[in-house]
Amino acid sequence: MMTLDEWQRQGAYLTVDGQQIFIRHAGDKSAPALLLIHGYPSASWDWEGMWNALTERYYVITLDMLGFGLSDKPKNARYLISEQADICQAVLRQCGVSDYHILAHDYGDTVAQELLSRQVHTDNEFYIGSVCFLNGGLFPETHKPILIQKLLISPLGPLVTKLITKQKFARSLQRVFGPSTPPTPDVIDTLWQLLTHNEGLAVMHKLINYMPQRKQYRKRWVGAIIKSTIPVKLIAGAKDPISGQHMMDHYRTLIPNANVTEMPMLGHYPQIEDAGAITTAYLQFRDSV
C-alpha cells in the first residue's frame, strides 16, 4: 500500500479560483486520458491500489476536490457539485486534456453525472469517451445514508462535526465495507489523516450538501446516464448498505442496456477492498469499448 506521504510527494498543487487543489497525474501523455474522481469523505488516495496498473495503460489524472483530502477546505465555500465539476475541468485544462474517460466513486459519481450532463446538453471543449461508476448515490431514491450522514445533514451538523473521533469514524467505515474485506488499521489511519487535514472536519456538514443537490437535480443527472450515447458501466459491491445491491437492481430497471458488474462480497469502497478485482473489471470494460 502506498503511504499518504508517498502519494503526496508524487503529486502537486494547482491554484483554481484562488484555492489550492492537490492533483496527481502519471502515465504516457499520448495514451487515452482517464480522470479518477473520488468519494465522500475521502480523497484521491482511494485509487492508490489501482494506480500503477492504470498508469501503465492510460494517462491518469486525479485530484482531491475542494474540501477534501490535501486540498484547501474553506469554511465559507458552498461546495456545489457544479463547482466541483468546474474544478475537474480546470485540472484537465491545465493538463492539456480535452478528450478523456471517467472512473468515479460515490460523491465522484455525482460529479461525473454533472460532467456527463454537460456533454449531453451543451457543446463544450471537452469530450468524455466513457464513464464507469463505482458504488454511489446515482439515484436519490435508492440512497440509504448511514446515521452519521443523517446527523451531518441535519441542523445539528455543525455540532456533530465537533464530536467525530477517529474511533467513531472507524466504526462508520467498518459498517460500509464488505464483511469479509474490512478496512485495515492502515486504511483507517490514512483516511482519518485525509479527513482531518486542513481542519477538514469543520466542513463535513457543508460537503454533505450533495444529498439535497442529488434530489434537486435528479432529472438532469439521472437523465444524463439515460440519454448518454457513450459507453457507461457500473461496477459495484453488493454488500454496501448505502448503495449496494438495491442500487444495482434499480440501475437495471432505469438504464437502457444496463452494463453492470456485481462484486458480491464487496462493500462501499470496492477499489480499496479489492483493487485487483476492480482494476480487472474496469480494464475489461475499456477493452470492450
C-alpha positions as a Markdown table, in Angstrom:
| # | Residue | x | y | z |
|---|---|---|---|---|
| 1 | Met | 0.0 | 0.0 | 0.0 |
| 2 | Met | 1.3 | 3.4 | -0.9 |
| 3 | Thr | 1.6 | 5.6 | 2.1 |
| 4 | Leu | 0.0 | 9.1 | 2.2 |
| 5 | Asp | 3.4 | 10.7 | 2.4 |
| 6 | Glu | 4.4 | 8.9 | -0.8 |
| 7 | Trp | 1.2 | 9.8 | -2.5 |
| 8 | Gln | 1.6 | 13.4 | -1.6 |
| 9 | Arg | 5.2 | 13.6 | -2.7 |
| 10 | Gln | 4.3 | 12.3 | -6.1 |
| 11 | Gly | 1.6 | 14.9 | -6.5 |
| 12 | Ala | 1.4 | 18.7 | -7.0 |
| 13 | Tyr | -0.8 | 21.7 | -6.3 |
| 14 | Leu | -2.8 | 23.8 | -8.8 |
| 15 | Thr | -4.4 | 27.1 | -8.0 |
| 16 | Val | -8.1 | 27.0 | -9.2 |
| 17 | Asp | -10.2 | 30.1 | -8.4 |
| 18 | Gly | -7.7 | 31.1 | -5.6 |
| 19 | Gln | -7.9 | 27.6 | -4.0 |
| 20 | Gln | -5.0 | 25.1 | -3.7 |
| 21 | Ile | -6.1 | 21.8 | -5.3 |
| 22 | Phe | -3.9 | 18.7 | -4.9 |
| 23 | Ile | -3.5 | 16.7 | -8.1 |
| 24 | Arg | -1.7 | 13.7 | -9.3 |
| 25 | His | -1.1 | 12.6 | -12.9 |
| 26 | Ala | 1.1 | 9.9 | -14.4 |
| 27 | Gly | 1.4 | 7.7 | -17.5 |
| 28 | Asp | 2.1 | 8.4 | -21.2 |
| 29 | Lys | 0.5 | 11.7 | -22.2 |
| 30 | Ser | -0.1 | 10.3 | -25.6 |
| 31 | Ala | -2.3 | 7.5 | -24.2 |
| 32 | Pro | -6.0 | 7.9 | -23.6 |
| 33 | Ala | -6.7 | 10.2 | -20.6 |
| 34 | Leu | -8.5 | 8.8 | -17.6 |
| 35 | Leu | -9.9 | 11.1 | -14.8 |
| 36 | Leu | -10.4 | 9.4 | -11.4 |
| 37 | Ile | -13.0 | 11.1 | -9.2 |
| 38 | His | -13.1 | 10.1 | -5.5 |
| 39 | Gly | -15.9 | 9.9 | -3.0 |
| 40 | Tyr | -17.0 | 11.4 | 0.4 |
| 41 | Pro | -15.4 | 11.9 | 2.8 |
| 42 | Ser | -12.1 | 10.6 | 1.4 |
| 43 | Ala | -9.7 | 11.7 | -1.4 |
| 44 | Ser | -7.7 | 10.7 | -4.4 |
| 45 | Trp | -5.6 | 8.3 | -2.3 |
| 46 | Asp | -8.6 | 5.9 | -2.6 |
| 47 | Trp | -7.2 | 5.0 | -6.0 |
| 48 | Glu | -3.7 | 4.1 | -4.9 |
| 49 | Gly | -4.2 | 0.3 | -5.2 |
| 50 | Met | -5.2 | 0.7 | -8.9 |
| 51 | Trp | -2.8 | 3.5 | -9.7 |
| 52 | Asn | 0.2 | 1.5 | -11.1 |
| 53 | Ala | -2.0 | -0.8 | -13.3 |
| 54 | Leu | -4.0 | 2.1 | -14.7 |
| 55 | Thr | -1.0 | 4.4 | -15.4 |
| 56 | Glu | 0.6 | 1.5 | -17.5 |
| 57 | Arg | -2.4 | 1.8 | -19.9 |
| 58 | Tyr | -3.6 | 5.4 | -19.6 |
| 59 | Tyr | -2.6 | 9.0 | -18.9 |
| 60 | Val | -4.2 | 9.1 | -15.5 |
| 61 | Ile | -5.3 | 12.3 | -13.7 |
| 62 | Thr | -6.8 | 12.6 | -10.3 |
| 63 | Leu | -7.4 | 15.3 | -7.7 |
| 64 | Asp | -8.6 | 16.0 | -4.2 |
| 65 | Met | -11.7 | 18.0 | -4.8 |
| 66 | Leu | -12.3 | 21.3 | -2.8 |
| 67 | Gly | -12.9 | 20.4 | 0.8 |
| 68 | Phe | -11.3 | 17.0 | 0.6 |
| 69 | Gly | -8.0 | 15.4 | 1.3 |
| 70 | Leu | -4.9 | 17.5 | 0.8 |
| 71 | Ser | -6.8 | 20.4 | -1.0 |
| 72 | Asp | -8.0 | 23.6 | 0.6 |
| 73 | Lys | -11.1 | 23.4 | 2.8 |
| 74 | Pro | -12.6 | 26.9 | 3.0 |
| 75 | Lys | -15.3 | 27.2 | 5.6 |
| 76 | Asn | -17.3 | 29.7 | 3.5 |
| 77 | Ala | -17.5 | 27.7 | 0.3 |
| 78 | Arg | -20.9 | 26.4 | -1.0 |
| 79 | Tyr | -19.5 | 23.1 | -2.2 |
| 80 | Leu | -21.8 | 22.8 | -5.1 |
| 81 | Ile | -21.4 | 19.7 | -7.3 |
| 82 | Ser | -21.4 | 22.0 | -10.3 |
| 83 | Glu | -18.4 | 23.8 | -8.8 |
| 84 | Gln | -16.5 | 20.6 | -8.2 |
| 85 | Ala | -17.2 | 19.7 | -11.9 |
| 86 | Asp | -15.7 | 23.1 | -12.9 |
| 87 | Ile | -12.6 | 22.3 | -10.8 |
| 88 | Cys | -12.2 | 18.9 | -12.6 |
| 89 | Gln | -12.4 | 20.7 | -15.9 |
| 90 | Ala | -9.9 | 23.3 | -14.8 |
| 91 | Val | -7.5 | 20.5 | -13.8 |
| 92 | Leu | -8.0 | 18.7 | -17.2 |
| 93 | Arg | -7.4 | 22.0 | -19.0 |
| 94 | Gln | -4.1 | 22.6 | -17.1 |
| 95 | Cys | -3.0 | 19.0 | -18.0 |
| 96 | Gly | -3.8 | 19.8 | -21.7 |
| 97 | Val | -6.6 | 17.2 | -21.9 |
| 98 | Ser | -9.9 | 17.7 | -23.8 |
| 99 | Asp | -10.8 | 14.1 | -24.6 |
| 100 | Tyr | -11.0 | 11.7 | -21.6 |
| 101 | His | -12.7 | 8.9 | -19.8 |
| 102 | Ile | -14.0 | 8.9 | -16.3 |
| 103 | Leu | -13.8 | 6.3 | -13.4 |
| 104 | Ala | -15.7 | 7.6 | -10.4 |
| 105 | His | -16.8 | 6.6 | -6.9 |
| 106 | Asp | -19.6 | 7.8 | -4.5 |
| 107 | Tyr | -19.6 | 11.6 | -4.4 |
| 108 | Gly | -17.5 | 11.4 | -7.5 |
| 109 | Asp | -20.3 | 9.6 | -9.3 |
| 110 | Thr | -22.4 | 12.7 | -8.9 |
| 111 | Val | -19.7 | 15.0 | -10.2 |
| 112 | Ala | -19.3 | 12.6 | -13.1 |
| 113 | Gln | -23.1 | 12.8 | -13.7 |
| 114 | Glu | -22.8 | 16.6 | -13.9 |
| 115 | Leu | -19.8 | 16.4 | -16.3 |
| 116 | Leu | -21.8 | 13.9 | -18.4 |
| 117 | Ser | -24.9 | 16.1 | -18.4 |
| 118 | Arg | -22.8 | 19.0 | -19.8 |
| 119 | Gln | -21.8 | 16.7 | -22.7 |
| 120 | Val | -25.5 | 15.6 | -23.2 |
| 121 | His | -27.0 | 19.1 | -23.1 |
| 122 | Thr | -24.3 | 21.5 | -24.4 |
| 123 | Asp | -21.4 | 21.8 | -26.8 |
| 124 | Asn | -18.2 | 22.3 | -24.8 |
| 125 | Glu | -14.5 | 22.0 | -25.2 |
| 126 | Phe | -14.4 | 18.5 | -23.5 |
| 127 | Tyr | -15.4 | 15.1 | -24.8 |
| 128 | Ile | -16.0 | 12.1 | -22.5 |
| 129 | Gly | -15.3 | 8.8 | -24.2 |
| 130 | Ser | -16.8 | 6.5 | -21.5 |
| 131 | Val | -17.9 | 6.6 | -17.8 |
| 132 | Cys | -17.5 | 3.9 | -15.2 |
| 133 | Phe | -19.3 | 4.3 | -11.9 |
| 134 | Leu | -18.5 | 2.5 | -8.7 |
| 135 | Asn | -20.8 | 2.4 | -5.6 |
| 136 | Gly | -22.5 | 5.7 | -5.2 |
| 137 | Gly | -25.9 | 7.5 | -5.0 |
| 138 | Leu | -26.7 | 7.6 | -8.6 |
| 139 | Phe | -30.4 | 7.8 | -7.7 |
| 140 | Pro | -31.5 | 9.8 | -4.7 |
| 141 | Glu | -34.5 | 7.4 | -4.2 |
| 142 | Thr | -32.1 | 4.4 | -3.6 |
| 143 | His | -29.5 | 6.2 | -1.5 |
| 144 | Lys | -29.6 | 4.9 | 2.1 |
| 145 | Pro | -27.4 | 7.2 | 4.2 |
| 146 | Ile | -25.9 | 5.9 | 7.4 |
| 147 | Leu | -26.6 | 7.6 | 10.8 |
| 148 | Ile | -23.6 | 9.9 | 10.7 |
| 149 | Gln | -24.6 | 11.2 | 7.3 |
| 150 | Lys | -28.2 | 11.8 | 8.6 |
| 151 | Leu | -26.8 | 13.8 | 11.5 |
| 152 | Leu | -24.5 | 15.8 | 9.4 |
| 153 | Ile | -27.2 | 16.9 | 7.0 |
| 154 | Ser | -29.5 | 17.9 | 9.9 |
| 155 | Pro | -29.5 | 21.2 | 11.7 |
| 156 | Leu | -27.1 | 19.5 | 14.2 |
| 157 | Gly | -24.5 | 19.1 | 11.5 |
| 158 | Pro | -22.0 | 21.8 | 12.8 |
| 159 | Leu | -22.2 | 20.4 | 16.3 |
| 160 | Val | -21.8 | 16.8 | 15.1 |
| 161 | Thr | -18.5 | 17.6 | 13.3 |
| 162 | Lys | -17.0 | 18.6 | 16.7 |
| 163 | Leu | -18.0 | 15.2 | 18.2 |
| 164 | Ile | -16.5 | 13.0 | 15.5 |
| 165 | Thr | -13.5 | 11.0 | 16.7 |
| 166 | Lys | -11.2 | 8.6 | 15.0 |
| 167 | Gln | -12.9 | 5.7 | 16.8 |
| 168 | Lys | -16.3 | 6.8 | 15.6 |
| 169 | Phe | -15.1 | 7.3 | 12.1 |
| 170 | Ala | -13.5 | 3.8 | 12.1 |
| 171 | Arg | -16.9 | 2.3 | 13.2 |
| 172 | Ser | -18.7 | 4.1 | 10.4 |
| 173 | Leu | -16.1 | 2.8 | 7.8 |
| 174 | Gln | -16.5 | -0.8 | 9.2 |
| 175 | Arg | -20.2 | -0.7 | 8.6 |
| 176 | Val | -19.9 | 0.2 | 4.9 |
| 177 | Phe | -17.0 | -2.1 | 3.9 |
| 178 | Gly | -17.8 | -5.7 | 3.0 |
| 179 | Pro | -17.9 | -8.1 | 6.0 |
| 180 | Ser | -15.0 | -10.2 | 4.6 |
| 181 | Thr | -13.0 | -7.1 | 3.4 |
| 182 | Pro | -12.9 | -4.7 | 6.5 |
| 183 | Pro | -10.7 | -1.6 | 6.4 |
| 184 | Thr | -7.2 | -2.3 | 7.8 |
| 185 | Pro | -5.7 | -0.1 | 10.5 |
| 186 | Asp | -3.5 | 1.5 | 7.8 |
| 187 | Val | -6.5 | 2.4 | 5.7 |
| 188 | Ile | -8.4 | 3.8 | 8.7 |
| 189 | Asp | -5.3 | 5.8 | 9.7 |
| 190 | Thr | -4.8 | 7.2 | 6.2 |
| 191 | Leu | -8.5 | 8.2 | 5.6 |
| 192 | Trp | -8.5 | 9.8 | 9.0 |
| 193 | Gln | -5.4 | 11.8 | 8.2 |
| 194 | Leu | -7.0 | 13.0 | 5.0 |
| 195 | Leu | -10.3 | 13.9 | 6.7 |
| 196 | Thr | -8.6 | 15.9 | 9.4 |
| 197 | His | -6.0 | 17.6 | 7.2 |
| 198 | Asn | -6.6 | 21.4 | 6.9 |
| 199 | Glu | -9.3 | 21.2 | 9.6 |
| 200 | Gly | -11.5 | 19.1 | 7.3 |
| 201 | Leu | -13.9 | 18.0 | 10.0 |
| 202 | Ala | -15.2 | 21.6 | 10.1 |
| 203 | Val | -16.6 | 21.4 | 6.6 |
| 204 | Met | -18.0 | 17.9 | 6.6 |
| 205 | His | -21.6 | 19.1 | 7.2 |
| 206 | Lys | -21.2 | 21.5 | 4.2 |
| 207 | Leu | -19.8 | 18.9 | 1.9 |
| 208 | Ile | -22.7 | 16.6 | 2.6 |
| 209 | Asn | -25.0 | 19.1 | 0.9 |
| 210 | Tyr | -24.5 | 16.8 | -2.1 |
| 211 | Met | -27.5 | 14.8 | -0.8 |
| 212 | Pro | -30.2 | 17.5 | -1.3 |
| 213 | Gln | -28.4 | 18.5 | -4.6 |
| 214 | Arg | -29.0 | 15.0 | -5.9 |
| 215 | Lys | -32.7 | 15.4 | -5.3 |
| 216 | Gln | -32.8 | 18.9 | -6.8 |
| 217 | Tyr | -31.0 | 17.9 | -10.0 |
| 218 | Arg | -32.2 | 14.3 | -10.3 |
| 219 | Lys | -33.8 | 14.9 | -13.7 |
| 220 | Arg | -30.6 | 16.3 | -15.1 |
| 221 | Trp | -28.2 | 13.9 | -13.5 |
| 222 | Val | -30.2 | 10.6 | -14.0 |
| 223 | Gly | -31.2 | 11.8 | -17.4 |
| 224 | Ala | -27.5 | 12.2 | -18.3 |
| 225 | Ile | -27.0 | 8.5 | -17.9 |
| 226 | Ile | -30.2 | 7.5 | -19.7 |
| 227 | Lys | -29.6 | 9.9 | -22.6 |
| 228 | Ser | -25.9 | 9.4 | -23.0 |
| 229 | Thr | -24.7 | 7.9 | -26.3 |
| 230 | Ile | -21.3 | 6.8 | -24.9 |
| 231 | Pro | -20.5 | 3.6 | -23.1 |
| 232 | Val | -21.5 | 3.7 | -19.4 |
| 233 | Lys | -20.6 | 1.0 | -16.9 |
| 234 | Leu | -21.5 | 0.2 | -13.3 |
| 235 | Ile | -19.2 | -1.9 | -11.1 |
| 236 | Ala | -20.4 | -2.2 | -7.5 |
| 237 | Gly | -20.0 | -4.0 | -4.3 |
| 238 | Ala | -23.3 | -5.8 | -3.4 |
| 239 | Lys | -22.7 | -5.7 | 0.4 |
| 240 | Asp | -22.7 | -1.9 | 0.5 |
| 241 | Pro | -25.6 | -0.8 | 2.8 |
| 242 | Ile | -25.6 | 2.7 | 1.3 |
| 243 | Ser | -25.7 | 2.0 | -2.4 |
| 244 | Gly | -25.2 | -1.8 | -2.9 |
| 245 | Gln | -27.5 | -4.5 | -4.3 |
| 246 | His | -30.6 | -2.4 | -4.1 |
| 247 | Met | -29.0 | 0.4 | -6.2 |
| 248 | Met | -27.8 | -2.1 | -8.8 |
| 249 | Asp | -31.3 | -3.5 | -9.1 |
| 250 | His | -32.7 | 0.0 | -9.6 |
| 251 | Tyr | -30.0 | 0.8 | -12.1 |
| 252 | Arg | -31.0 | -2.2 | -14.2 |
| 253 | Thr | -34.7 | -1.1 | -14.2 |
| 254 | Leu | -33.9 | 2.5 | -15.2 |
| 255 | Ile | -30.9 | 2.4 | -17.5 |
| 256 | Pro | -31.4 | 1.0 | -21.1 |
| 257 | Asn | -29.0 | -1.8 | -21.9 |
| 258 | Ala | -27.5 | -1.5 | -18.4 |
| 259 | Asn | -23.9 | -2.8 | -18.2 |
| 260 | Val | -23.4 | -3.9 | -14.6 |
| 261 | Thr | -20.7 | -6.0 | -12.9 |
| 262 | Glu | -21.6 | -7.1 | -9.4 |
| 263 | Met | -19.0 | -7.7 | -6.8 |
| 264 | Pro | -21.0 | -10.0 | -4.5 |
| 265 | Met | -18.7 | -9.8 | -1.4 |
| 266 | Leu | -17.5 | -6.2 | -1.6 |
| 267 | Gly | -18.9 | -3.1 | 0.1 |
| 268 | His | -19.0 | 0.6 | -0.4 |
| 269 | Tyr | -15.3 | 1.1 | -1.2 |
| 270 | Pro | -14.6 | -1.7 | -3.7 |
| 271 | Gln | -11.4 | -0.1 | -5.1 |
| 272 | Ile | -9.9 | -0.2 | -1.6 |
| 273 | Glu | -11.4 | -3.5 | -0.6 |
| 274 | Asp | -10.1 | -5.4 | -3.7 |
| 275 | Ala | -8.2 | -3.1 | -6.0 |
| 276 | Gly | -7.1 | -6.0 | -8.2 |
| 277 | Ala | -10.7 | -7.2 | -8.9 |
| 278 | Ile | -11.9 | -3.7 | -9.7 |
| 279 | Thr | -8.9 | -3.0 | -11.9 |
| 280 | Thr | -9.6 | -6.2 | -13.9 |
| 281 | Ala | -13.3 | -5.4 | -14.3 |
| 282 | Tyr | -12.6 | -1.8 | -15.4 |
| 283 | Leu | -9.9 | -2.9 | -17.9 |
| 284 | Gln | -12.4 | -5.5 | -19.3 |
| 285 | Phe | -14.9 | -2.7 | -19.8 |
| 286 | Arg | -12.4 | -0.5 | -21.5 |
| 287 | Asp | -11.3 | -3.3 | -23.8 |
| 288 | Ser | -14.9 | -3.7 | -24.9 |
| 289 | Val | -15.4 | -0.1 | -25.6 |
